[in-house]
Amino acid sequence: MVNPTDCHLIVKTRLKFLFLEPFFGGSHREFARGLVSHSRHHIDLLTLPARFWKWRMRGAALYFIKKIPSLKSYDGLLTTGLMSLSDFKALSKDPCPPSLTYFHETQLTYPPAPGEQMDYQFGFTDMTTALAADRILFNSRTHSDAFFALLPGFLKMMPEYRPLWVVDKIRAKAGVLYPGCRFPADEIPGADSSREFPPLIVWNHRWEFDKNPDQFFQALDTALANGAEFRLALLGENYQAVPKTFERARERYGKRIVQYGYVQSREEYIRWLQRGSIVISTARQENFGIAVVEAIRFGCVPLLPARLAYPEIIPQQCHSAVLYRDTGELVQMLTRLITHHAGYQKLRSQLSTHMGKFAWQNLIDRYDEELERLTHLTDGSNSNDRFG
């Protein structure tokens, strides 16, 4: 009899999976496209646009149920966390194949927007989705640890009949697997930006509150007041109206801004990263950070908070050089980096090489192993020994 944990060694047939992505934008889009294009298995991708995330969690399952003619031809089902998998499985007319949910984010760990309070129903949707899945994956150990640290307290908010068994049930089927990134695995593609002056600072994150642009621009203002000169490329997606903090920055920095807004072309985006000297994150929430990993891979020296997922993705020996604890330390490190940026070429090369581990080519075998193991799972057979 074949041991399911060894099935990746013997699977020769090309399996067929259905991937439902209710929020096809940003890191969700990058992940879905990367998995579909790199996996040796056949993956059909069905998506919804990246907007109205709350309504996606409430209603995407109802949309997908009517768009799928049959599940009978699929060996497995893939989803991400912005959909109620429990709703989908309950309403499906066909038996659901073994399912895997990838959590880019969870609402228990996501900070509410200014003026909002957490809607606890979204936390319950995360929980029931995890229970309904046969396998769940988090995009970092940091994310997984935060989720399981908060889940018991979340359940204890219930006034009675608290289902504390949920924690162990979900933990038994959970794992961690970093998202793949779309860049070369075997070469260092970063340009030598040390010769450009003034150095180019890159912002390539979403233009939203959780990325904390106010702190970013505050640090730039202080560095500029200290005599540190720079240019600025404000990249990244913006799904709604342009935040006022970016409008004010455009007026304040004037000609120092050499790019303002999202660039549609992947090639043009990569060129900006290769021209960049520095990438800064001031995020309040980051479970992995594809944008930061991309910028580092293409030659930017990072300045990142010493928290969230950043200490996990940056090699330990580089922590003191690139991780800051508060705004004051960020300004000091930024001023020093701008003033002496030509001397950071060794660090730039070291970090770029390290980021190569996140290339899809270096991760896809692990994803294909997960998919192959998934086909041997059914409800009630989610024990840890299935995954070694």
N, C-alpha and C positions, 0 to 999 in steps of 0.2 A: 504494500500500500504506500502511496506517495505521501510524504509529509508536506502539508500545505506551506510550511515555512521555507521549504526548499523549491517551491514551484517555479521561482524565477530562473532556476538553473535548467529547467526542462521544457518550459513553455516555448513551443515553436510556432504555434498558430498566431495569427494576428487577431487580437480580440477587438471587440467593438463596444465603444462607450458613448453615452450621451452626456454632454456637459451643459448644464443650465446656468447661465450667468445673468442675473437680473440687474447688474450695474456695470455695464460694459464701458468702463472708462478708467483712466489712471492706472494704478497698479493692478486692478482687476483685469483690465484689458490686456496689459502686458503679460500677465500670468497666463491668461486663457490662450492668447495667441501663441505664446512660447511653448506651452504644453502641447497644444494641438500640432504645431509645426515640427516639434522635436521628438515626440513619442513615436515609437515603432508601431504602436497600435493605432487603430482607426478611431478618431474621436469626432463625433458630430457636435458642433457648437451652436447653441440657441441662446440668443441674447436679448436684453432690453437696454435702452439708452441709459446713460449714467446721470440720472436726475431723480428727484423725489424719493430719496432712499427710504424714508419712512413708509411711503406707500408701496415701495417694492417689498419690504419685509411683510407688509400686511397682505398684499394682493398678487405678487408675482406668481405664486403657485397656481392661482386660479387662471392666470393667463396661459401659463405653460401647459396646464392640463388639457386645454383645448387646442393647443398648437401641435401636440404630439399625437400622431395617429395610433401608435402602438409602441409599447416598451418590450414586446416579446423578442425583438431581434437583437437586443442589447445585452452584453455580458455584465455591464455595470453602469451606475449612474453617478455623475459628479456634480456637485453644487458648491457654491460659496455661501458665506453666512448671511447674506442679505436676502434670504428667502426662507420661508417656513417649510422645511422638508417634511415635518409631521403633517401639515396640511396637504402637501402634495401626495404623500403616500396614502393618506386616508381617503383622498378623493380619486385616486388613480383607478381606472376600470380594470387595468391589468395588474397582476402581481409585480411589485417593484423589484428590479434586480438589486444585488448588493450595492450599497450607496456609500460614497465618501464625500464628506464636507470639508472644504478648506476654509479656515478662518483667517482672512486678512485682518479683520477687526472683530471685536465683540462689544456689545453695547454695555456690558458690565464694566469694561475697562475704558470706554471712550468718554472723554470729557464732554459735558453738555455745552451747547453754544451759549454765549452771553445772553442772559435774561431767560434762559430755559432751565427746566429741571428735568432730571432723568424720568423718562416714561418707562416704568417698570415692566410694562408688557413686552418691550423689546428685549429686556433681559430674559424674560420667560421664553420668548421665541428662540433666542440663542440656545437656551437650555433644552427645549423640546426638540429643536433641530439636532442637537448633539445626541440626544437620546434616540432619535429616530434613525440616525446614521449608523452604519455598521463600522465605520472607521472615520475618525476626525483627525485633521492635521492642523497645527498652528504654524504660523510663519516664523516664529522664533521661540526660543526657550523663555525669553523675557515675557512674551505674550502669554504663553502657556502658564507660567508661574503666577502671573498677575490674575489670570482668569480663575485658577483654582484657589488662590488666596482670598478672592472676593466672593466666590460662589457660596461657601457656607454661611457667611453673614447675610448674603442676599436671601437665602432660604429662611433664615431665622427671623426675617422681617414678617413672615407669615404669622398671624396671631395664634394659629394652632394647626395640628396635623401637618407638621413640617416634614417634607419628603427628603430628609437628609441622606437617604440612601443614594440619591441622585449623584452626589459628588464622586463616590467610588465607581458607580456605574459608568459615568462619563470618562473618568480618569483611566479606566481599564481599556478603553478603545482609543485613547488619545496618543498622538505622537507629534514630533516636531520635524519639519522639513522646510528649509529655506526656499523661497521662490527663486527660480532661475532668472538670470538677467541676460539681456540681448546685447552681448558684446563678445569679442574673440576670447577664447580660452587660453590660447598658446602663444600670444604675443602681447607686447605692451604698446597699446595704440596711442598713448598720451603724447602730445607735442611738447617741445621744450618751451614752456611759457615763461621761464625765468628771464628771457631776454626782452619780454614786453614790459614797457613801463609807461604810465603807471599800471600796476597789476590790475587784472580784471577779476572782480568779485562776482560770483555766480549765485543767483537765487533760482533754483529750478524746482521748487515745491509748489503745491496748490496754493492759490491766493485765498486762503481761508483761515479762520480764527485759530484752529488747532495747530497751525504751523507758526503762530505767534509772530507775524511780521512787525508788530509794534516794537518788540524787543530788538529785532534785527536792525530796523532803521534807527533806533535809539543808539545802538552800538556804533553804527556808521557815523551818526552825527558827532558822537564823542570822539571817535578816532579822527574824523576830519578836523574837529576843533583842536586836536593835539598835533595837527600838521601832517597827518598821514593822507597822502593823495592816492586816489584809486579811480577806476572806471567800473561801471556796473551793468550787468546783463540780468534783467528781471524776466526770467523765463517761467515756465510752469503754467498749469491749466487753471482757468477761472470759470466755474460753472454758472455763476450768477452775475450780478452787477459788480463792477470793479470796486473793491473796497476803498474807502476814503483814504486810508493810510497809504495806498499805492498812488492815488491821485496827488496827494500832498507831496509824496516823495518825487514824483515826476517833475513837479514845479520846483522843488527845493534843489535837486541835484542837476537839473538841466542837461547840459552837454556831457556830463559825466555818464549819463545813461546811454549806452550804445545799442541796447536792445530792450524794448518794452513790450512784453506780452508773449503769449504762447506762439511757438513756431510749429506749423503743421508738418513740415518735412523732417523726417528722422535724420537725414543726412545733415541738414542745417543745424539741427539741435546738437548733434555730435560735434560739429565744427565749433560751436560756441563752447562746449565743454573742453575741447582741445585747446582753445585759446585761453581758457580760464586759468587763473593762478590759485584762486581760493574759492571754496564752497562753504557756506555757513548754514547751519541749522539752529533755529531757536525754538524748535517744536515743543509743544506741550504733550503731544501724543505721537509716538512712532513705534510701530511694532516690528518693523524691519528697516525700511528706508531705501527703496529701489533707486530713487532719484539721487541720494547721497552716494550710494555704491557706484552708480553710473559715473557721476562726476569725478569720484576718486579714481576710478579705473581709467578715465580718459585724461588724467593728469592734474586735477585740482587737489590742493592740500586742504583737508577739512578742518573746520573748527566746530565742534559738536558738544552738546550737553553731556555731562558725565552721568547720564541716567538713560532711562528708556532702553531701546535695543542697541544704542550706539556702543557701549562698552563690550557688547557681545560680538559685534561685527568688526570692531577695530582690534588688531592684535595687541596683546597686553603690553608689549614693550614700547608701543607708540602712544599709550594712554596719556602720559604726562605732556606730550608734545601737542596733542590735538583736542583733548577733552577739557572743557571748562566747567566751573562750578556755579558761577553767577555772572551777571552782566559786567561787573567790574573786571573779573578775570578774562572774560571774552574780549573786552576792549584792550586790555594789556596784551593779550596774545595776538589780536588782530593788528594792533599797531606795530608790534615787533615783526610780525609776518610780512606786513606791507613794506616796512623799512628794510628788511633783510631777506626779501623773498627769493632772491637769487641763490641764497645759501641753503635752500630747502630742497634742492634737487634730489638728494639721496633719499630723504623721507618721502618725497613725491613718488619716486620709483619703487620704493619698498611697499608703500601702501597700494599703489596701482597693481603690483604683482600679486599682493595678497587678495585683492578683490577678484582676481581671476577664478578663485574657487567657486564663485557664485554664478559663473557662466552656465548657461543651459547645458552645454556639452559636458560639463563636469557633474551635473546633477540629474540628468535625464534618466540614467540607469536606475537611480533610486526611485524616481517616480514610476518608471515602468514596473519595477518590482512591487511597489505599492498597488498598482493597478492589477497586476497578476495575482497577488495575494488576496485582493478584494474579491475576486471572483470565487474564492473558496469560503467566503463568509456569508452567513445568513443571520437573520435576527436570532439573538440568543446565543451566538457563538463569537463573542467579542472579547475573549479573554486575552491577557497580555501575551501568553505563550504563542499565540498565533503570529506575533510580530517579533519574536526573538528579543 
